């Protein structure tokens, strides 16, 4: 799966059907990303919430997994 750097504000991305996210971890600088909703759904159905999968971000490749998914972005605690 190919990820893009986040190019716009989160609210604008969501209205365009794009999912915002963050890639972070040991040896990786925290990087805001975006991906189309259909790509997110197909990746989620293929790998689920517990398996790792490869992504490319620019020229670098990483092995990632979904750590936390916010299903209702307007839910205020």
Protein Blocks (a to p, Z undefined) as FASTA:
>chain_A
ZZdddfbdfklmmmnopacdddddehiacddddddfklmmmmmmmnommbccdddehjbc
cddddfbdcfblmbcZZ
